[in-house]
Amino acid sequence: MLGITLLVVVLFLAVISAVLAGSIAYCNEVWNCPVLFYTGTKYDNKNYESMVSALLSLQKK
């Protein structure tokens, strides 16, 4: 069961990363402008933490 849970989290993170990267690329291509994601909410959820981690890794690119 732990393996399936881990797989779901990894897939969720991959999908979120792809969606965020696609959104950034679209904004850069169409409007030629920087993109800002604001995540000031304290939300106790592993999926939310995964999304924030994905944003931080995209920031480095």
Backbone bond lengths (Angstrom), bond angles and torsions (degrees), N, CA, C in turn:
res aa  C-N    CA-C-N  psi(-1)  N-CA   C-N-CA  omega(-1)  CA-C   N-CA-C  phi
1 M - - - 1.445 - - 1.534 111.36 -
2 L 1.320 116.60 -37.17 1.458 120.23 179.61 1.517 110.95 -64.10
3 G 1.340 116.89 -36.37 1.460 120.78 178.21 1.517 112.38 -63.34
4 I 1.313 116.96 -40.52 1.468 121.30 178.87 1.523 110.07 -67.22
5 T 1.315 116.73 -42.23 1.466 120.98 178.26 1.521 110.64 -61.16
6 L 1.311 116.73 -44.57 1.459 120.97 179.21 1.523 110.61 -63.24
7 L 1.321 117.82 -40.89 1.460 121.85 177.96 1.527 111.04 -61.94
8 V 1.318 117.40 -42.48 1.465 121.51 178.99 1.525 110.13 -62.81
9 V 1.314 117.96 -42.54 1.469 121.30 179.31 1.522 110.39 -64.75
10 V 1.320 117.53 -42.67 1.468 121.26 179.31 1.527 110.44 -63.70
11 L 1.324 116.97 -44.01 1.468 120.47 178.03 1.526 111.25 -64.46
12 F 1.325 117.04 -40.98 1.464 120.92 177.66 1.514 110.30 -59.82
13 L 1.319 116.93 -45.61 1.458 121.35 179.85 1.524 110.92 -63.49
14 A 1.320 117.49 -39.65 1.467 121.06 178.94 1.532 110.77 -65.34
15 V 1.312 117.21 -41.81 1.468 120.70 179.53 1.524 110.46 -66.58
16 I 1.319 116.79 -46.03 1.467 120.69 178.83 1.521 110.32 -60.02
17 S 1.327 117.36 -44.81 1.472 120.93 179.45 1.520 111.05 -60.70
18 A 1.321 116.72 -43.03 1.471 120.52 -179.80 1.525 111.41 -65.22
19 V 1.322 117.11 -41.87 1.468 120.80 179.46 1.528 110.37 -64.98
20 L 1.314 116.97 -44.74 1.462 120.07 179.71 1.525 111.11 -64.53
21 A 1.326 117.28 -44.55 1.466 120.97 179.09 1.530 110.44 -62.65
22 G 1.319 117.15 -40.25 1.463 120.79 177.65 1.520 112.14 -64.36
23 S 1.329 116.33 -40.24 1.467 120.40 177.96 1.522 111.24 -63.95
24 I 1.316 116.19 -42.75 1.470 121.07 178.91 1.521 110.22 -64.15
25 A 1.316 117.20 -45.62 1.463 121.15 -179.44 1.531 110.82 -62.44
26 Y 1.315 116.66 -41.96 1.470 120.48 179.71 1.525 110.48 -61.89
27 C 1.307 117.29 -47.69 1.469 120.78 -179.74 1.519 111.51 -62.08
28 N 1.332 116.33 -41.02 1.463 119.67 178.40 1.523 111.32 -65.52
29 E 1.317 116.35 -41.07 1.462 120.98 -176.57 1.536 112.23 -73.51
30 V 1.326 117.18 -44.73 1.461 121.14 -174.33 1.526 112.09 -82.58
31 W 1.327 116.51 -45.59 1.463 119.59 -174.33 1.526 113.81 -109.27
32 N 1.326 116.95 -7.98 1.463 121.84 -179.61 1.533 111.20 50.37
33 C 1.322 114.75 51.85 1.460 118.85 -178.46 1.531 110.06 -135.52
34 P 1.322 116.55 156.47 1.459 119.55 176.29 1.533 110.74 -69.92
35 V 1.312 116.07 159.82 1.462 122.05 -179.14 1.522 108.51 -121.35
36 L 1.314 116.12 137.50 1.454 122.40 179.59 1.520 108.92 -124.33
37 F 1.312 116.25 129.99 1.467 121.66 172.92 1.523 107.03 -112.38
38 Y 1.303 116.91 123.89 1.463 121.76 179.65 1.520 108.59 -103.21
39 T 1.319 116.19 122.30 1.462 121.12 -179.30 1.523 109.46 -128.83
40 G 1.288 117.02 62.18 1.452 120.93 -176.38 1.522 114.30 -85.44
41 T 1.300 117.27 -0.20 1.461 121.35 -176.03 1.525 110.71 -80.93
42 K 1.311 116.75 138.19 1.468 121.57 171.49 1.520 106.09 -91.13
43 Y 1.339 115.46 105.63 1.455 120.36 -174.54 1.514 107.74 -128.41
44 D 1.304 117.77 113.26 1.455 123.13 -174.86 1.527 110.21 -82.92
45 N 1.342 115.15 80.18 1.455 120.76 -178.26 1.520 108.07 -150.53
46 K 1.312 117.97 131.81 1.468 122.15 -178.11 1.522 112.08 -62.07
47 N 1.324 117.90 -37.38 1.468 120.45 178.88 1.525 111.23 -65.09
48 Y 1.322 116.96 -38.76 1.462 120.84 177.49 1.528 109.76 -64.62
49 E 1.331 116.33 -43.60 1.463 120.61 177.52 1.528 110.64 -60.70
50 S 1.321 117.56 -37.56 1.464 121.76 177.25 1.517 111.03 -64.19
51 M 1.332 117.03 -40.60 1.454 120.63 179.22 1.530 110.41 -65.02
52 V 1.319 117.11 -42.54 1.462 120.58 178.69 1.526 109.80 -63.33
53 S 1.319 117.66 -40.81 1.469 121.07 176.78 1.525 111.05 -61.69
54 A 1.328 116.26 -40.73 1.463 120.53 178.11 1.524 110.76 -63.12
55 L 1.327 116.80 -41.42 1.467 120.39 177.73 1.521 111.16 -62.31
56 L 1.315 116.54 -42.21 1.463 119.91 179.96 1.528 111.75 -65.52
57 S 1.325 117.41 -37.02 1.466 119.50 178.30 1.538 110.33 -71.83
58 L 1.329 118.18 -35.01 1.469 120.72 176.60 1.528 111.18 -68.05
59 Q 1.312 116.33 -31.24 1.455 121.03 179.48 1.530 110.81 -61.37
60 K 1.325 116.87 -33.06 1.467 121.49 -178.32 1.520 113.17 -74.83
61 K 1.329 117.27 -16.15 1.474 121.10 -177.75 1.495 111.71 -82.95
